[in-house]
Amino acid sequence: MKEIKSHLLLVAGTTTILDLNHDGFLDVKITLPSLSEQMSIVNLLDRQTTKIDALITETQNSIALLKEHRTALISAAVTGKIDVREAAQ
């Protein structure tokens, strides 16, 4: 990636800012995967992001449930419904 950036900066004309519209820059050849390979990449990324989204939702639900359990446990301890003195030892 550094090599590409270095090459692009080399062919970019400069004044006080980079000029990306001149012929040296516009004639740079960039290799792209075939359309079928691009589609395969897109499909893979879609499947992976769907899995990640599901894991995020599951984690958020678990956090909410744990907060509810914590609140119920604190309430039970404060009201004396459970004895926490033995657990503290």
C-alpha positions in Angstrom: 0.0 0.0 0.0 2.9 2.4 0.8 4.3 1.7 -2.7 1.0 2.7 -4.3 0.8 5.9 -2.3 4.4 6.7 -3.1 3.8 6.2 -6.8 0.6 8.2 -6.8 2.3 11.1 -4.9 5.2 10.9 -7.4 2.9 11.3 -10.5 0.6 13.9 -8.9 1.5 17.4 -9.9 1.9 19.8 -7.1 1.7 23.5 -6.5 0.7 24.2 -2.9 -1.7 21.2 -3.0 -1.7 17.9 -4.9 -3.1 18.1 -8.4 -4.8 14.8 -9.2 -6.2 16.0 -12.5 -3.2 16.0 -14.8 -2.3 13.4 -17.4 0.5 11.7 -15.3 -1.9 10.9 -12.6 -4.9 10.1 -14.8 -2.9 7.6 -16.9 -1.9 5.4 -13.8 -3.0 1.8 -14.4 -4.8 0.2 -11.4 -5.3 -3.5 -11.3 -8.8 -4.6 -10.3 -10.2 -8.0 -9.7 -12.6 -9.4 -12.3 -16.2 -8.6 -11.9 -17.0 -12.2 -10.7 -14.3 -12.0 -8.1 -15.6 -8.6 -7.0 -19.0 -10.1 -6.6 -17.6 -13.0 -4.6 -15.9 -10.5 -2.3 -19.1 -8.6 -1.9 -21.1 -11.8 -1.1 -18.5 -12.9 1.4 -18.5 -9.5 3.1 -22.3 -9.5 3.2 -22.4 -12.9 4.8 -19.7 -11.9 7.4 -21.3 -8.6 8.3 -24.7 -10.4 8.7 -23.0 -12.7 11.2 -21.3 -9.8 13.0 -24.6 -7.9 13.2 -26.3 -11.0 14.7 -23.5 -11.3 17.3 -23.8 -7.6 18.1 -27.6 -8.0 18.6 -27.1 -11.1 20.7 -24.5 -9.4 22.9 -26.7 -6.3 23.4 -29.6 -8.6 24.4 -27.3 -10.5 26.9 -26.1 -7.2 28.4 -29.7 -6.0 28.9 -30.7 -9.3 30.5 -27.6 -9.2 32.8 -28.5 -5.7 33.8 -32.0 -6.9 34.7 -30.6 -9.8 36.7 -28.2 -7.4 38.5 -31.1 -5.0 39.4 -33.2 -7.9 40.7 -30.3 -9.3 42.7 -29.6 -5.9 44.3 -33.3 -5.5 45.1 -33.5 -8.9 46.7 -30.4 -8.3 48.8 -31.6 -4.9 49.9 -35.1 -6.1 50.8 -33.7 -9.1 52.7 -35.2 -11.7 50.3 -31.7 -13.2 50.1 -29.0 -13.3 52.7 -25.7 -12.0 51.4 -23.7 -12.1 54.7 -22.4 -15.6 54.1 -21.4 -14.8 50.6 -19.2 -11.9 51.7 -17.0 -14.1 53.9 
